Amino acid sequence: MTEEEIKEAQAFYDSEFRGAPLLDVITFRCTKTLGDWLRNKGLVEKKDHSAVIRRLLTKSAEKEGFDKNGII
């Protein structure tokens, strides 16, 4: 990860403490390779792999129009 990506990731993890509560659980299937990568990424970032998944999914969803600060 670049220095900018590390700062972006840390800003996301910090914002989770101030954002909406984590109340919904969604389970999904992925390849073993992707699962291993996500778990390893969590170890590298010293975060649970579920936090890494939330960060990457949120980043991608925002490109599709999702507003993490919006109200449904």
Backbone hydrogen bonds, N-H to C=O, Kabsch-Sander energy under -0.5 kcal/mol:
donor,donor_aa,acceptor,acceptor_aa,energy
6,I,2,T,-2.3
7,K,3,E,-2.1
8,E,4,E,-2.4
9,A,5,E,-2.5
10,Q,6,I,-2.5
11,A,7,K,-2.3
12,F,8,E,-1.9
13,Y,9,A,-2.5
14,D,10,Q,-2.5
15,S,11,A,-2.0
16,E,12,F,-1.2
17,F,14,D,-1.1
18,R,15,S,-1.1
19,G,15,S,-1.3
23,L,21,P,-1.2
35,G,31,T,-2.6
36,D,32,K,-2.9
37,W,33,T,-2.3
38,L,34,L,-2.7
39,R,35,G,-2.3
40,N,36,D,-2.5
41,K,37,W,-2.8
42,G,38,L,-1.9
43,L,39,R,-1.8
44,V,40,N,-2.6
45,E,41,K,-2.5
46,K,42,G,-0.7
47,K,42,G,-2.7
51,A,48,D,-1.2
52,V,48,D,-1.4
53,I,49,H,-2.4
54,R,50,S,-2.4
55,R,51,A,-2.5
56,L,52,V,-2.7
57,L,53,I,-2.9
58,T,54,R,-2.7
59,K,55,R,-2.3
60,S,56,L,-2.0
61,A,57,L,-2.8
62,E,58,T,-2.4
63,K,59,K,-1.0
64,E,60,S,-0.7
64,E,61,A,-0.9
65,G,62,E,-1.2
66,F,61,A,-2.5
68,K,66,F,-0.6
70,G,67,D,-1.7
